[in-house]
Amino acid sequence: MFLEQTSVFAVAPAVLRADRLDYLFQHPSLDPVHSALTSGIGKPLSQFTTQPEYGENSRSYPEGDCGFLNVQHLQSDGRIDFDPPGYLEECPSTGLLDAGDILIARTGSTLGKAALITEEYKGFAFGSFCLRFRVSDPGEADPGFVACFLNSKLGRIQSELLKTGSGKHNINAQQVGMLCIPRIDVATQCELRAGFDKLGDIAMKLHALGIAEILSARQTLFAALGLSEVSDERNLFFQTGNERSSRWFSRAVSELDDRLHFHWYHPESDQVDNFVKQCQTSTIGEILSVPIIRGVSPEYDELGDYVALKTADLRTGFIDYDNALRVTEEFFLAHTDCHVRKGDVVVAATGLKSMGKVEVYEGEDPALLSGELLGLRVSDAYDPYVLCEFLRSRIGQLQFNKRFSGSSGQIHIYDSDVSEFLVPAASGDWEMSHQMMTQLGEAVRDKRRQSLRFLAAAEFARSLAFARLEDKLFPLLGDGWGPLLSLLRESA
């Protein structure tokens, strides 16, 4: 956000721009942005792209026949990250994405963020908070460069200026057409994009190393327990929803419980029984210091000061605090029983492909849980990182698969079922002494810290990609861009 500090200025009615009275659009400090948009030094998107189209005003589901992209899937480096995945039950008859399309977020905190559609996402639908356009003349612009430029400082400041509304800002199809790219030839655009992508690929590799360290932490946990982690790579039903073909197996009447649920008796669950035979266990309910914390349906407020966590914020190996939504102080304080604090374990409790995500909350200040999340606060005898990694393991995930309720995309797991999950015991005759728990927790945290170092390096590589792009781009721009470049340097 530019011009975060309050300032006072006066504008005579005769020199008001357009028919707008909003503060940012009329601010004299942003005159260089207006100049870039209107003086002809840049090439408006409307001159070489199709008319931006709005997406589907539909709710996404964890399973369905048609992939569905929305603003949370658009990454700052112009790529798509389809996590968490979303689907429509049926594909729309028109408006599906094609390779080479560009999606741009038109509202909210991600406004102006753009991504290039690759072959991987060809045939997907897209949400109504996005606009889709494509380069109509390949001789005028490279689609990958357009996406990179729109995500750069030069592109984002244009979106900041053109956006309208208070609280939740928007940019419409006409305003997207007003965004400008530099007047440089396509060959140079492709060269700039290639340099950007090279660093982007390094960032992706560093990110993969970070994820690998997380998996290594799980292996460390099971090795310390004297167990070999179940290495079955097949996805469970609640993770994919792909087990649609008929399967059958038999159970004796004497083995039946009070649950008439297919996955309750599924042979896969025998792996949990084998785990119980190998070591002493406790239920999650027995290792908690307070009852399981249940979330609430938040009333989000972009100007709110308190973090409200949702399932999408649980990433692989960390919680995405930066992009988490906010609530007001009034709402936050009215739901103190839904707060998590540092060291609590956060569990996603609803939805195919989302349920079963687990992370440790590390924020210094408390956060509010949304209704699809549960919070686990362990006693002093247990380490939250040990619990987190165990629940991520195959044995932990099998227990989600066994105990969930509901059908189709509306599956969920109750806190009463989570409290019955079996985990390694923390006391008793078994070898998991307090000292061992402490050492194991520290070993897992070491792996996690290494993971976060790799993930931070990946983010640095992405930032460096933009810095290099801008360093190479700025000398190619004409004198007319000079005031805008000076403004960006001042605000850096």
Phi, psi and omega in degrees: 000127179270156177056053181288334179277140181292137175220158181244134177211163180236140179230127179290143181307327184292339184247012176297137181277132177053214180244034185249142179243016182281149188302311187292318184297327183265356186295128183297334180295340182260016175306320179298331178289316176302319181297318180295328183279334191240346187273351181092000179288340177245167181253111181297145179301327183298341182278342185219012178233164175287163177298126180302138182245144177277151181272190183284130174273070186229156174275139177269155180235157179292347176217159180163184185266349187225121175300146188223114179263142172221188191299329183290345179272349181275121182265157185292344179264011177087009178257170176254134172239103186277059180215118003282146181290153177219151185219157167259149181295326177223151178284136173298155181286337180222169171083014179284152184285152176232155177301134183099346174294158175236129173257139176228135178287131186252001184205164174076195184291342180266006184311131178093346180288132185236153179215144178271133178275124179259178180303329182301329185249014174296133181090358175282156168268171179219154188280166185287348177276003178244156170241141180244133172215169178216155178290122183273339180230103181301340178284350182263328185197152173266124183304321180295321177294320180302314180297316178301314183295318180297332178275348179284173179299322180295327179279316185294327181291332175292318178295322179300320182290318188279341185298152180233169178097164177240148184075273178260105184280161180219157169226131186261179184299319180295319181291325175299320178296340180278342179299140186244146169247162180294154178272076176236154186291160185295323180300318178292321176303314181296323178296316178296319180294320180299318177296320178296314182296328180298314177290327176298322178294321176299318179300318180295321178294319177297321177298319178297322177296323177297319178293323179297323178295326177296317178295325178296325178300322179293321178295322177299319180299309184291326177297320179294331179278356182074023182243157171256125182295139176299124187262015180296117183271355181294134179290143176278162185303314186292343179276333185229331186072017186270355182277069185263340178287153182291139175225149179222152174200167184237149174226141177292151180303325182293342180269352185285139175257202179267017179246125176254063186238128183309312185282344177297325183254006184299137180304335177304327183291348176299335179296327176292319178298321178295322177299317180298326180288337185271338181206165180284141185232160169234162170273158177301321179303329182282342183256002182270149177268340176221159176302157180304133183275126180255145182276182181222156176285110188284154168258095188290148179215117183299336180265004181291158184256354187242134182291135173239109184280141174229173184303320183298341180280346178275098180266178180283103177097354180198166173256131183277084181291326186299322184260005178293146178283171186233158172231165180285163177298321181299313180293319181300313183286340178281352183226054182294337179284357179251015183270144167246154179233174183305129180097351176283149178263126183256130185236130173281126190246005182221154168087134170302138177073354177245317180303139179098353172292139185221135177212156174267129178282124184243007180294145179288329180256151178299157177228158178267139175267134172283170191295341182270004183244155173235150178242136180242120178249107186279159176286171181297338182283349184239151178258128184297329180288327175295313179298317182300310182293325179293318180293335176282340184290171180300318180296319177295314182292328176299329180286328170297315183296326182284323193256357183292159178239163177096176182224165180054220183277359185263026183287153179203166176232130183282153177298329179295328177284321178299323181296342179265359176303143178264131180226163177304135181292151181256355183205180179103203184282343184286168191282352182285076179284170179298321179296317180294320178300317180296315181294319180294318178300320179291322178297318178295319179296324178300315178297321180294318179297319178296320177301314181295328176296317177296318181294323177293321177296323177298318179294323177297319179298322177295317179297320179295325178300317179291320180298317179293319178302313183291323179298322180280331184281318188304316180294341181276347183279150179286173181301333182297337178277351186307309181300324179291320178298320178297320179298318181293321179295321179293326184273353182290000000 
